[in-house]
Amino acid sequence: MNKHPSPDQMPRRRQQLLFVETDFKICGSITSIDKLRSHLQTAIEIEHSTIPTYLCALYSINAQSNSFAYQTIQSIVMEEMLHMILAANILNAIGGSPAINKPEFIPEYPTYLPHSDKAFLVPLQKLSKDTLTIFLDIEKPKKRLAPPEADNYKTIGQFYDAIKHALRYFDFITPGGIFTGKKERQVSSHHYYGGGGKLIPIFGLSDAIEAINEIIGQGEGMNGSIIDPDHKFFDEEIEYAHYFRFNEIMLARRYQPTDAPQDPPSGSPVQVNWDDVLNMQPNPKMKDYPKGSELWNKTYEFNRTYITLLTSIHDACNGNPELLMKAIPLMYDLKYKALDLMNTPIGNGKTAGPSFEYVPL
């Protein structure tokens, strides 16, 4: 059999080579498969780092008087968990092993987004306009023609763009491709029924690109749109990307599908009661309280539940996807322990709060 491309195949082959050479040039620091795996681990850490800050704002809200803000942030938290697992699926698919329950996985708040340009700090604090300004910074859409950035990115979308180019490049140049991970390590919608979008098992390049587009689309929108594209798959009411949903809370007004990303929402007003929130002390730490005191013990027990939850997710993403279902009761337990802290006065009109710190189990 002739292994050389026929003359009519040569132009297509040259086009492919030029395409992947361009991919490599804009991969930045992702110059090997090992570095690609490392950046996918960073992607998991980025997604995780947003969850505690969103949860603190969520738990501070009175769900009755601030139902719109509560439901909005709750749905975004579920989608961030989905993004974390999607990134783990991609890492597993190219032969990596997600590390989700290690001490170095846990950020110390306030923290910068991993590998970012350190333009802002992410705190643990109650819902406020200042808090929402940071949430908008986290989810802000990349500017048109903004280049991929594997490190020192301005937007999370730029970071994922660099990963997409690296996946295409290394899959093209590697004999047999890079998607050689064990299929049984993939977490699917069968294992995660909490909503939040499409949980895609990754078996090849097209699956990985679809998963990254899912993450970007839910966070900042795709191709200059304010709309989260998921509703197309689930025949749901139109839903907006995270940035625009946070902006609806900030401006107390809904978007309409015809609104442009650069314009404020033009839809119906919503009620946001900024004063009816628990006045949590920002960025609490276990060391704030005497060891063995009631508040220290409550914070310690919260953190044990938190690490147990992360360990369940770690085990699910490392070959036991069925264990993900066991994480659901832990999420409720985490909420109740957080609310207990946030309803405990510590003086000066403030309350305690969850610290999301690593403790050994």
C-alpha positions as CSV (number, residue, x, y, z in Angstrom):
1,M,0.0,0.0,0.0
2,N,1.3,3.5,-0.9
3,K,1.7,5.4,2.4
4,H,2.5,8.7,0.7
5,P,-0.4,11.1,0.1
6,S,-1.6,11.4,-3.5
7,P,-1.0,14.7,-5.3
8,D,-4.6,15.8,-4.8
9,Q,-4.2,15.2,-1.0
10,M,-1.0,17.3,-0.8
11,P,-2.7,20.8,-0.7
12,R,-5.0,19.6,2.1
13,R,-2.0,18.2,4.0
14,R,-0.1,21.4,3.7
15,Q,-3.1,23.3,4.9
16,Q,-3.4,21.1,8.0
17,L,0.4,21.5,8.7
18,L,0.1,25.3,8.5
19,F,-3.0,25.2,10.7
20,V,-1.3,23.2,13.5
21,E,1.9,25.2,13.2
22,T,-0.3,28.2,13.9
23,D,-1.8,26.3,16.8
24,F,1.6,25.7,18.3
25,K,2.8,29.3,17.9
26,I,-0.2,30.5,20.0
27,C,0.0,27.8,22.7
28,G,2.3,30.0,24.7
29,S,4.0,28.0,27.5
30,I,2.1,24.8,26.6
31,T,5.1,23.2,24.8
32,S,4.7,19.6,25.7
33,I,1.9,17.1,26.6
34,D,3.1,17.2,30.2
35,K,2.6,21.0,30.2
36,L,-0.8,20.5,28.6
37,R,-1.8,18.2,31.4
38,S,-0.4,20.7,33.9
39,H,-2.6,23.4,32.4
40,L,-5.6,21.2,32.5
41,Q,-5.0,20.7,36.2
42,T,-4.8,24.5,36.5
43,A,-8.2,24.6,34.7
44,I,-9.7,22.4,37.4
45,E,-8.2,24.7,40.0
46,I,-9.5,27.8,38.3
47,E,-13.1,26.4,38.2
48,H,-12.8,25.3,41.8
49,S,-11.5,28.6,43.1
50,T,-14.7,30.3,42.0
51,I,-17.0,27.9,44.0
52,P,-16.2,28.9,47.6
53,T,-16.5,32.7,46.8
54,Y,-19.8,32.1,45.0
55,L,-21.1,29.9,47.9
56,C,-20.3,32.5,50.5
57,A,-22.4,35.1,48.6
58,L,-25.1,32.5,48.1
59,Y,-25.3,31.4,51.8
60,S,-25.5,35.1,52.9
61,I,-28.7,35.6,50.9
62,N,-32.2,35.4,52.3
63,A,-33.7,33.1,49.8
64,Q,-37.2,34.5,50.4
65,S,-36.5,38.3,50.1
66,N,-33.8,37.9,47.5
67,S,-35.1,34.9,45.5
68,F,-33.8,36.2,42.1
69,A,-30.2,36.6,43.4
70,Y,-30.4,33.3,45.3
71,Q,-31.6,31.3,42.4
72,T,-29.2,32.9,40.0
73,I,-26.1,32.3,42.1
74,Q,-27.2,28.8,43.0
75,S,-27.5,27.8,39.3
76,I,-24.1,29.3,38.6
77,V,-22.5,27.3,41.4
78,M,-23.9,24.1,39.8
79,E,-22.4,25.1,36.5
80,E,-19.0,25.8,38.0
81,M,-19.0,22.3,39.5
82,L,-19.9,21.0,36.0
83,H,-16.9,22.9,34.5
84,M,-14.6,21.5,37.1
85,I,-15.6,17.9,36.2
86,L,-15.4,18.7,32.4
87,A,-11.8,19.9,32.8
88,A,-11.1,16.7,34.8
89,N,-12.6,14.6,32.0
90,I,-10.3,16.2,29.4
91,L,-7.3,15.6,31.7
92,N,-8.3,12.0,32.1
93,A,-8.8,11.6,28.4
94,I,-5.2,12.6,27.6
95,G,-3.7,10.3,30.3
96,G,-3.6,12.6,33.3
97,S,-4.9,12.2,36.8
98,P,-6.9,15.1,38.4
99,A,-5.6,16.1,41.9
100,I,-8.6,17.6,43.7
101,N,-8.1,16.9,47.4
102,K,-4.4,17.8,48.0
103,P,-3.4,20.7,50.3
104,E,-1.9,22.7,47.4
105,F,-5.3,22.4,45.5
106,I,-7.0,24.6,48.1
107,P,-6.4,28.3,47.6
108,E,-5.9,30.6,50.6
109,Y,-8.5,33.4,50.3
110,P,-8.4,36.1,49.3
111,T,-6.6,34.6,46.3
112,Y,-5.7,35.4,42.6
113,L,-7.2,33.1,40.0
114,P,-4.5,30.5,39.2
115,H,-2.1,31.5,36.4
116,S,-3.9,34.8,35.9
117,D,-2.5,38.3,35.5
118,K,-3.3,39.0,39.2
119,A,-5.5,41.9,38.3
120,F,-7.8,41.3,41.3
121,L,-8.2,39.2,44.4
122,V,-11.0,36.7,44.9
123,P,-12.4,36.9,48.4
124,L,-14.8,35.0,50.7
125,Q,-17.5,37.5,51.7
126,K,-21.2,38.3,51.7
127,L,-23.3,39.4,48.7
128,S,-22.7,43.1,48.0
129,K,-22.1,45.3,45.0
130,D,-18.3,45.1,45.7
131,T,-18.6,41.3,45.7
132,L,-20.5,41.3,42.4
133,T,-17.9,43.6,40.8
134,I,-15.3,40.8,41.5
135,F,-17.7,38.2,40.1
136,L,-18.0,40.2,36.9
137,D,-14.2,40.4,36.8
138,I,-14.0,36.6,37.1
139,E,-16.5,36.0,34.3
140,K,-15.8,38.9,32.0
141,P,-15.9,38.1,28.3
142,K,-12.6,38.3,26.4
143,K,-12.3,41.2,24.0
144,R,-12.7,40.6,20.3
145,L,-9.5,39.2,18.8
146,A,-7.9,38.8,22.3
147,P,-5.1,36.3,21.9
148,P,-5.0,32.9,23.7
149,E,-3.0,33.2,27.0
150,A,-1.8,30.1,28.7
151,D,-0.4,32.2,31.5
152,N,-1.0,35.7,32.8
153,Y,-4.4,35.7,31.1
154,K,-6.8,38.6,31.5
155,T,-9.9,36.4,31.0
156,I,-10.6,32.8,31.6
157,G,-11.7,32.5,28.0
158,Q,-8.2,33.3,26.8
159,F,-6.8,30.6,29.0
160,Y,-9.1,28.0,27.6
161,D,-8.4,29.2,24.0
162,A,-4.7,28.4,24.6
163,I,-5.7,24.9,25.8
164,K,-7.9,24.3,22.7
165,H,-5.0,25.2,20.4
166,A,-2.6,22.9,22.4
167,L,-5.1,20.0,22.2
168,R,-5.4,20.3,18.4
169,Y,-1.6,20.6,17.9
170,F,-0.5,17.7,20.1
171,D,-3.3,15.4,18.9
172,F,-2.3,16.1,15.3
173,I,1.5,15.5,15.7
174,T,1.2,12.5,18.1
175,P,0.9,9.1,16.3
176,G,-2.4,7.6,17.3
177,G,-3.4,10.9,18.9
178,I,-3.3,12.0,22.6
179,F,-6.8,10.8,23.6
180,T,-5.6,7.5,25.0
181,G,-7.0,7.7,28.6
182,K,-9.2,5.0,30.1
183,K,-12.8,5.5,29.0
184,E,-14.1,4.2,32.4
185,R,-12.6,7.2,34.1
186,Q,-15.0,9.5,32.3
187,V,-17.8,11.1,34.4
188,S,-21.0,11.5,32.5
189,S,-24.5,12.9,33.0
190,H,-25.4,9.4,34.4
191,H,-23.2,10.2,37.4
192,Y,-24.1,13.9,37.8
193,Y,-27.8,14.7,37.7
194,G,-27.5,18.0,39.6
195,G,-28.2,20.0,36.4
196,G,-26.0,22.8,35.3
197,G,-25.5,21.8,31.7
198,K,-24.1,19.1,29.5
199,L,-21.6,16.7,31.1
200,I,-19.6,15.4,28.2
201,P,-17.5,12.3,28.3
202,I,-14.3,12.9,26.4
203,F,-13.2,10.3,23.9
204,G,-11.5,12.5,21.3
205,L,-10.6,15.9,20.1
206,S,-14.1,17.0,19.1
207,D,-15.5,16.1,22.5
208,A,-12.7,18.1,24.2
209,I,-13.4,21.2,22.0
210,E,-17.1,20.9,22.7
211,A,-16.5,20.7,26.4
212,I,-14.3,23.8,26.4
213,N,-16.8,25.6,24.4
214,E,-19.4,24.6,26.9
215,I,-17.3,26.1,29.7
216,I,-16.6,29.3,27.8
217,G,-20.2,29.7,26.6
218,Q,-21.7,29.3,30.1
219,G,-19.2,31.7,31.7
220,E,-18.9,34.6,29.3
221,G,-21.0,33.7,26.2
222,M,-19.7,32.6,22.8
223,N,-19.0,34.7,19.7
224,G,-20.2,38.0,21.1
225,S,-23.5,36.6,22.5
226,I,-24.9,37.1,25.9
227,I,-26.8,33.8,25.7
228,D,-25.6,30.5,27.3
229,P,-25.9,28.1,24.3
230,D,-27.0,25.2,26.6
231,H,-30.7,26.0,26.2
232,K,-30.4,24.8,22.6
233,F,-29.5,21.3,23.8
234,F,-32.1,21.0,26.5
235,D,-35.0,22.9,24.9
236,E,-35.0,25.2,27.9
237,E,-36.0,28.8,28.4
238,I,-33.2,31.1,27.2
239,E,-30.5,31.5,29.8
240,Y,-27.7,34.0,29.8
241,A,-24.0,33.4,30.5
242,H,-22.6,33.9,34.0
243,Y,-21.3,37.4,33.4
244,F,-24.6,38.7,32.3
245,R,-26.6,36.8,35.0
246,F,-24.3,38.5,37.6
247,N,-24.9,41.8,35.9
248,E,-28.7,41.3,36.1
249,I,-28.3,41.1,39.9
250,M,-25.9,44.1,40.0
251,L,-28.3,46.3,37.9
252,A,-31.5,44.7,39.3
253,R,-32.9,44.2,35.7
254,R,-33.2,41.3,33.3
255,Y,-31.6,41.0,29.9
256,Q,-33.6,40.4,26.8
257,P,-32.3,38.1,24.0
258,T,-31.8,41.0,21.7
259,D,-29.6,43.0,24.1
260,A,-26.0,43.5,23.0
261,P,-23.2,42.4,25.3
262,Q,-21.9,46.0,25.6
263,D,-25.3,47.4,26.6
264,P,-27.0,47.2,30.0
265,P,-30.0,44.9,30.3
266,S,-33.3,46.4,29.0
267,G,-35.8,43.8,30.4
268,S,-38.0,43.9,33.4
269,P,-36.7,45.0,36.8
270,V,-36.1,42.5,39.6
271,Q,-35.9,43.0,43.3
272,V,-32.5,42.9,45.0
273,N,-32.4,43.6,48.7
274,W,-28.8,44.5,49.5
275,D,-29.4,44.9,53.2
276,D,-31.1,41.6,53.8
277,V,-27.9,39.5,53.8
278,L,-25.9,37.9,56.6
279,N,-23.0,40.3,57.6
280,M,-20.2,37.7,57.3
281,Q,-16.7,38.6,58.3
282,P,-14.7,38.6,55.1
283,N,-12.0,35.9,54.6
284,P,-12.4,34.1,57.9
285,K,-9.7,31.7,59.1
286,M,-9.6,29.0,61.7
287,K,-6.6,30.8,63.4
288,D,-9.0,33.7,64.1
289,Y,-10.4,31.7,67.0
290,P,-8.8,30.0,70.0
291,K,-8.2,26.3,69.2
292,G,-10.9,24.2,70.8
293,S,-13.4,27.1,71.1
294,E,-16.9,26.7,69.8
295,L,-16.2,28.8,66.7
296,W,-12.9,27.0,66.0
297,N,-14.7,23.6,66.3
298,K,-17.6,24.7,64.0
299,T,-15.1,26.0,61.4
300,Y,-13.0,22.9,61.7
301,E,-16.1,20.7,61.2
302,F,-17.1,22.8,58.2
303,N,-13.7,22.3,56.7
304,R,-13.7,18.6,57.3
305,T,-17.0,18.3,55.4
306,Y,-15.5,20.5,52.6
307,I,-12.4,18.3,52.3
308,T,-14.6,15.1,52.4
309,L,-16.6,16.6,49.6
310,L,-13.5,17.3,47.5
311,T,-12.2,13.8,48.2
312,S,-15.5,12.3,46.9
313,I,-15.1,14.4,43.7
314,H,-11.4,13.4,43.5
315,D,-12.2,9.7,43.8
316,A,-15.1,10.1,41.2
317,C,-12.7,11.7,38.7
318,N,-10.0,9.1,39.3
319,G,-11.7,5.9,38.2
320,N,-14.9,5.7,40.4
321,P,-17.4,8.1,38.7
322,E,-20.3,6.4,40.6
323,L,-19.0,8.0,43.8
324,L,-20.0,11.4,42.6
325,M,-23.6,10.7,43.7
326,K,-22.3,10.4,47.3
327,A,-21.1,14.0,47.1
328,I,-24.7,15.3,47.0
329,P,-25.6,14.8,50.7
330,L,-22.2,16.4,51.6
331,M,-23.2,19.5,49.7
332,Y,-26.3,19.9,51.8
333,D,-24.3,19.2,55.0
334,L,-21.8,21.9,53.9
335,K,-24.6,24.4,53.4
336,Y,-26.0,23.8,56.9
337,K,-22.6,24.1,58.6
338,A,-21.9,27.3,56.7
339,L,-25.2,28.8,57.7
340,D,-24.6,27.9,61.3
341,L,-21.3,29.8,61.2
342,M,-22.9,32.8,59.3
343,N,-25.6,33.1,62.0
344,T,-23.1,33.2,64.8
345,P,-22.3,36.8,65.9
346,I,-18.6,37.6,66.5
347,G,-19.1,41.3,67.5
348,N,-19.1,44.6,65.6
349,G,-22.2,43.6,63.9
350,K,-20.5,40.8,62.0
351,T,-20.9,37.1,62.0
352,A,-18.5,34.2,61.5
353,G,-18.3,32.4,58.2
354,P,-16.9,29.4,56.3
355,S,-13.2,29.5,55.7
356,F,-12.8,26.8,53.1
357,E,-9.4,25.7,54.4
358,Y,-7.5,22.4,54.1
359,V,-7.6,20.1,57.1
360,P,-6.4,16.5,57.0
361,L,-9.1,13.8,57.3
